[in-house]
Amino acid sequence: MRTAIFGVTALAAAFCVLAAQEYEPTCRMCPGTYIAKSEIDAYVKRAIANGLTDQQVRAVDIGKSNLGVGVVYRGKLTNPEASVAEHDLVSEVYHIIEGRATLVLGADLVGKQRRPATLKTVRLQNGPGNGAKAMRDGVAYDLGPGDVVVIPAGTGHQFTKVDDRIVYLMVRIDPDKIVPLKTEAESKADLQTTGEETPEEARAAGAKAAHLGKEYEPTCNMCPGTYIPNSEIAAYVKRAIANQLVDQQVRQVDIGKVNVGVAVVHRGKLAKAEANVAEHDLVSELYHVIDGSATLKLGPDLVGKERRPATSTTVRLLNGPGNNARDIRNGVSYEIKPGDVVIIPAGTGHQFTRIDDHITYLMVRVDPDKVTPHKTEADSKADLQTDGRTTASGGAGAVAAPASATKPTR
């Protein structure tokens, strides 16, 4: 019992230090990124027309990592894919948009063979890795719309069945910055092409990127994948509505060089701007809008900053240290709606200025400093047995931690 009390006290003290200390944002004066659903749909349309599968939409620098956004279209599959895929340095998060499939995940690969740099996915999307003949003790998951999968670098993944088709948003986390950036202008130019590559083009490009064919040590060694069913996410949304909560963490896992969090946020009608701009020093965020519409203002140049206290759940459990601010100088506003994607690097201010009726979005958090605690499937199940008032952030129903929780005791 004394050990457990000491552990809680030490953790509380750590949170107190975390909030009080001023951190240099890990992405200095970085703009936010907005990707409209129409752009993602254009890639899906091209995939169907030209027999493509995985296409990178954007790749941005968020400070201590690059973050990629892709969209994947897979047609009907009655037999398992020819090989298991594995990426040494880049981790992936899937958010299923439509369709159903069976995906097998596992870290113990059999019959590995290096993927050549002539592959576009190696050069431009997932970096170096292996194909494999099989996985020992792989775990199969039946995927459907709204489900989320986290695949750490080094973990094998293989589709064994696709019912008719499956389409999913792909979030790539690249702390080694092995994959090139892709801007909005480059995406627009890409969409003017077929997206195909001739064998000659692949050989020429592969020769320039030969280093990607060498052996790398996976950044997450023998790490399992994580599956989150839409039913679990929906349970958090239901609780948010019932108990007037906003931001709820569903899972937080270690993927090697980075922690990645998966959360769901539900915000009600907002007729005027939120009282404060939010900013997180060390944790970056990606939103994938599920439902509703709103206006979101983004920008790194904050006016009237004030440190967020450790009593804030968002500091202790969700986003780590950061600031509130009165305004964003030269902020850019975006009208966001279902299917849109927003990337908010650490250090970038964000503020909802209007919400039509409500907005619900999946949030992927990237935490390279590992300042926020893990949350397992078991932790999530236990959390959902409560009213969520002490683990959620924002909303009239959420409560701050008592003062005793953020002060070390003697």
C-alpha positions in Angstrom: 0.0 0.0 0.0 2.9 2.4 0.9 4.4 1.8 -2.6 1.1 2.6 -4.3 0.6 5.8 -2.3 4.2 6.8 -3.1 3.6 6.2 -6.8 0.5 8.3 -6.9 2.3 11.1 -5.0 5.2 11.0 -7.3 2.9 11.2 -10.3 1.0 14.1 -8.8 4.3 15.9 -8.2 5.3 15.3 -11.8 2.1 16.8 -13.1 2.6 19.8 -10.9 6.1 20.4 -12.4 4.8 19.6 -15.9 2.2 22.4 -15.7 4.4 25.0 -14.0 7.4 24.7 -16.3 7.6 26.8 -19.5 8.3 24.6 -22.5 9.5 25.6 -25.9 6.9 24.4 -28.3 8.3 21.5 -30.3 7.1 23.1 -33.6 8.0 26.7 -33.5 5.5 29.1 -35.2 4.1 26.2 -37.3 0.9 26.7 -39.3 -2.1 24.3 -39.0 -3.0 22.2 -42.0 -6.6 21.8 -43.4 -7.5 19.0 -45.8 -11.0 19.1 -47.3 -13.0 15.9 -47.7 -13.3 16.8 -51.4 -9.5 16.4 -51.8 -9.6 13.0 -50.1 -12.5 12.0 -52.3 -10.5 13.0 -55.4 -7.8 10.5 -54.4 -10.4 7.7 -53.9 -11.9 8.4 -57.3 -8.5 8.2 -58.9 -7.7 5.0 -57.0 -10.9 3.3 -58.5 -10.2 4.6 -62.0 -6.5 3.7 -62.1 -6.3 0.6 -59.9 -4.4 2.3 -57.1 -4.4 1.4 -53.4 -2.5 3.7 -51.1 -2.0 7.4 -51.8 -0.4 10.1 -49.7 -2.4 13.2 -49.5 -0.2 15.3 -47.3 3.0 15.0 -45.2 3.9 17.8 -42.8 6.6 18.6 -40.2 5.1 18.8 -36.7 8.4 19.4 -34.9 9.8 16.1 -33.5 8.0 14.0 -36.1 6.6 14.2 -39.6 2.9 13.4 -39.9 1.4 11.9 -43.1 -2.2 11.7 -44.1 -3.1 9.2 -46.8 -6.2 7.5 -48.1 -6.4 3.8 -48.9 -8.8 2.0 -51.2 -8.9 -1.8 -51.4 -11.2 -3.8 -53.6 -12.8 -7.2 -52.9 -10.4 -9.8 -51.6 -11.3 -13.4 -51.1 -7.8 -14.8 -50.3 -5.1 -13.3 -48.1 -2.7 -10.8 -49.6 0.4 -12.3 -51.0 2.6 -11.1 -48.2 2.6 -9.5 -44.8 3.7 -5.8 -44.7 5.9 -4.3 -42.1 7.5 -0.8 -41.8 10.6 -0.3 -39.7 10.3 3.4 -38.8 6.8 4.6 -39.7 3.8 3.8 -37.6 0.2 3.9 -38.9 -3.3 4.7 -37.6 -6.3 3.6 -39.7 -9.8 5.2 -39.3 -12.2 3.2 -41.4 -14.4 5.4 -43.7 -16.5 2.7 -45.4 -16.5 -1.0 -46.1 -15.6 -4.2 -44.2 -12.5 -6.4 -44.1 -10.5 -8.8 -41.9 -7.0 -7.5 -40.9 -4.4 -9.7 -39.1 -1.8 -8.0 -36.9 1.4 -9.4 -35.3 5.0 -8.6 -34.6 6.6 -12.0 -35.0 7.3 -12.3 -38.8 8.3 -15.4 -40.7 10.3 -15.3 -43.9 11.1 -11.6 -44.0 12.4 -10.0 -47.2 13.4 -6.4 -47.7 11.1 -4.2 -49.7 13.0 -2.5 -52.5 13.3 1.3 -52.9 11.7 0.9 -56.3 8.4 0.6 -54.5 6.6 4.0 -54.3 5.3 3.1 -50.8 8.9 2.8 -49.5 10.1 6.0 -51.0 7.1 8.3 -50.5 4.8 6.8 -47.9 6.0 4.2 -45.3 9.8 4.2 -45.6 11.9 1.1 -45.3 10.5 -2.3 -44.2 9.8 -5.9 -45.1 7.4 -8.2 -46.8 7.0 -11.5 -45.0 5.5 -14.9 -45.7 3.5 -15.1 -42.5 3.0 -14.0 -38.8 3.4 -16.3 -35.8 0.4 -15.9 -33.5 -1.2 -13.1 -35.5 -4.5 -11.7 -34.2 -7.4 -11.2 -36.7 -9.8 -8.2 -36.4 -13.0 -7.7 -38.4 -13.0 -4.0 -39.4 -16.0 -1.8 -40.2 -16.9 1.9 -40.5 -15.6 4.0 -37.6 -13.2 1.4 -36.3 -9.6 2.5 -35.5 -6.4 0.5 -35.8 -3.0 1.5 -34.5 0.0 -0.3 -36.1 3.4 0.4 -34.5 6.5 0.5 -36.6 7.8 -3.1 -36.8 4.4 -4.7 -36.6 3.2 -6.9 -39.4 -0.2 -6.4 -41.0 -2.1 -8.3 -43.7 -5.6 -8.1 -45.1 -7.0 -11.7 -45.4 -10.5 -10.7 -46.7 -12.2 -7.6 -48.0 -16.0 -8.1 -48.4 -16.5 -5.7 -51.3 -14.2 -2.8 -50.7 -12.7 -0.9 -47.8 -11.7 2.8 -47.6 -9.8 4.2 -44.7 -7.9 7.4 -43.7 -4.3 6.6 -43.0 -2.3 8.6 -40.4 1.4 8.1 -40.6 3.7 8.9 -37.7 7.3 9.3 -38.9 9.7 10.5 -36.0 12.8 9.7 -38.1 11.5 12.0 -40.9 12.4 9.4 -43.4 9.5 10.2 -45.8 9.4 13.4 -47.8 7.0 16.2 -47.0 4.0 16.8 -49.3 2.4 20.2 -49.5 -1.1 21.3 -50.6 0.4 22.6 -53.9 2.2 19.3 -54.5 -1.1 17.4 -53.8 -3.0 19.5 -56.3 -0.2 18.9 -58.9 -0.3 15.1 -58.1 -4.1 15.0 -58.7 -3.5 16.3 -62.2 -1.7 13.0 -63.0 -2.8 9.4 -63.1 -0.8 8.6 -60.0 0.8 5.7 -61.8 4.5 5.1 -62.2 6.2 3.3 -65.1 8.8 0.6 -64.3 11.5 2.9 -65.7 10.4 5.7 -63.4 10.4 3.4 -60.4 13.9 2.1 -61.2 15.3 5.6 -61.6 13.7 6.9 -58.4 14.7 3.7 -56.5 18.4 4.2 -57.5 18.3 7.7 -55.9 16.8 6.3 -52.7 18.9 3.1 -52.4 19.5 3.7 -48.7 15.8 2.9 -48.0 16.5 -0.7 -49.0 18.9 -1.4 -46.2 18.1 -3.1 -42.9 16.8 -0.9 -40.1 16.0 -1.9 -36.5 12.2 -1.4 -36.0 11.5 1.5 -33.6 9.0 -0.6 -31.8 10.3 -4.1 -31.2 7.7 -6.9 -31.0 4.9 -4.4 -30.3 1.3 -5.6 -30.7 -1.3 -3.7 -32.8 -4.3 -2.0 -31.2 -7.9 -2.3 -32.4 -10.6 0.1 -31.2 -14.2 -0.8 -32.4 -16.5 2.0 -33.4 -18.9 0.8 -30.6 -16.4 1.8 -28.0 -15.9 5.3 -29.6 -19.7 5.6 -29.8 -20.0 4.8 -26.1 -17.7 7.8 -25.3 -19.8 10.1 -27.5 -23.0 8.9 -25.8 -21.4 9.6 -22.4 -20.3 13.0 -23.6 -23.8 14.0 -24.5 -25.3 12.6 -21.4 -22.8 14.2 -19.0 -21.9 17.4 -20.8 -18.3 16.3 -21.6 -16.1 17.3 -24.5 -12.7 15.6 -24.9 -12.2 12.0 -23.9 -9.2 9.8 -24.4 -10.0 6.3 -25.6 -6.5 4.8 -25.8 -2.9 5.9 -25.4 -0.2 3.5 -26.6 3.6 3.4 -26.9 4.6 2.9 -30.6 8.4 3.2 -30.0 9.8 6.7 -30.3 6.3 8.3 -29.8 3.2 7.8 -27.8 0.0 8.0 -29.8 -3.4 8.8 -28.3 -6.8 8.1 -29.8 -9.6 10.3 -28.5 -13.1 11.4 -29.5 -14.4 15.0 -29.0 -18.0 16.1 -29.0 -18.8 19.8 -28.9 -22.2 21.3 -28.7 -23.7 24.4 -30.3 -21.5 27.5 -30.0 -22.8 30.9 -31.1 -19.7 32.9 -30.3 -16.0 32.2 -30.0 -14.7 30.1 -27.1 -13.3 32.1 -24.2 -9.7 31.0 -24.8 -7.4 29.9 -27.5 -5.8 26.5 -26.7 -2.2 25.6 -27.3 -0.2 22.5 -26.4 3.6 22.7 -26.1 4.6 19.1 -26.8 1.6 17.2 -28.2 0.3 17.6 -31.7 -3.2 16.7 -32.8 -5.0 15.5 -35.9 -8.8 15.8 -36.3 -10.9 13.6 -38.6 -14.4 15.1 -38.5 -17.2 12.5 -38.0 -20.3 14.6 -37.7 -21.4 18.2 -37.6 -19.9 21.4 -38.8 -18.0 24.3 -37.2 -15.5 27.2 -37.8 -12.0 26.6 -36.4 -9.3 29.3 -36.2 -5.6 28.2 -36.3 -2.3 30.1 -35.9 1.0 30.0 -33.9 1.2 33.7 -33.0 -0.6 33.9 -29.6 -1.7 37.0 -27.8 -2.0 37.1 -23.9 -0.7 33.6 -23.1 -1.3 32.1 -19.7 -0.1 28.7 -18.5 -2.6 26.0 -18.1 -2.7 24.6 -14.5 -2.0 21.0 -13.6 -5.6 20.8 -12.3 -6.7 20.8 -15.9 -7.4 17.3 -17.1 -6.2 18.2 -20.5 -2.7 18.8 -19.0 -2.6 15.7 -16.8 -4.2 13.1 -19.1 -4.6 14.3 -22.6 -2.4 17.1 -24.1 0.4 17.8 -21.6 1.6 21.3 -20.8 0.5 24.3 -22.7 -1.2 27.7 -22.7 -4.5 29.4 -23.0 -4.4 32.7 -24.9 -6.8 35.6 -25.6 -6.4 35.6 -29.3 -4.4 34.4 -32.4 -2.6 37.1 -34.3 -3.2 36.6 -38.1 -5.2 33.4 -37.4 -6.7 31.5 -40.3 -10.3 30.3 -40.1 -11.5 27.1 -41.7 -15.1 25.8 -42.1 -14.8 22.1 -41.1 -17.4 19.4 -41.8 -17.6 15.6 -42.0 -14.7 13.9 -43.6 -12.4 16.9 -43.3 -8.9 16.6 -41.7 -7.1 19.2 -39.6 -3.5 18.9 -38.3 -2.5 21.1 -35.4 1.3 20.9 -34.6 2.5 21.4 -31.0 2.7 25.1 -30.3 -0.1 26.1 -32.7 -3.1 27.8 -31.3 -6.7 26.6 -32.0 -10.1 28.0 -31.2 -13.6 27.2 -32.2 -15.4 30.4 -33.1 -18.7 28.8 -34.1 -20.4 25.4 -34.0 -23.7 25.1 -36.0 -25.4 22.5 -33.8 -22.6 20.1 -32.7 -19.3 18.7 -34.0 -17.8 15.3 -33.3 -14.4 14.3 -34.4 -11.8 11.6 -33.9 -8.5 12.9 -32.5 -5.1 11.4 -33.0 -2.5 12.7 -30.6 1.2 12.5 -31.3 3.3 12.7 -28.1 7.1 12.3 -28.9 8.1 13.4 -25.4 5.8 10.8 -23.8 4.4 13.3 -21.3 0.9 11.8 -21.0 0.0 8.5 -19.5 -0.9 5.3 -21.3 -4.5 4.1 -21.4 -5.1 0.4 -22.2 -8.2 -1.4 -23.3 -8.8 -2.4 -19.7 -8.4 1.2 -18.5 -10.9 2.3 -21.1 -13.5 -0.3 -20.1 -13.1 0.7 -16.5 -13.4 4.4 -17.4 -16.7 3.8 -19.3 -18.1 2.3 -16.1 -17.8 5.8 -14.6 -19.5 9.1 -15.4 -16.3 10.4 -17.0 -16.3 13.7 -15.1 -12.7 13.3 -13.8 -11.1 11.9 -16.9 -12.7 14.1 -19.6 -11.7 17.6 -20.5 -14.0 20.5 -21.1 -17.8 20.8 -20.9 -20.0 21.7 -17.9 -19.8 18.1 -16.6 -16.1 17.8 -16.4 -14.4 18.6 -13.1 -10.8 19.7 -12.3 -8.7 17.5 -10.1 -8.8 18.4 -6.4 -5.9 20.5 -5.2 -4.6 17.5 -3.3 -4.1 15.6 -6.5 -1.7 18.1 -7.9 0.4 18.8 -4.7 2.9 16.3 -3.4 2.2 15.3 0.2 4.7 14.8 3.0 
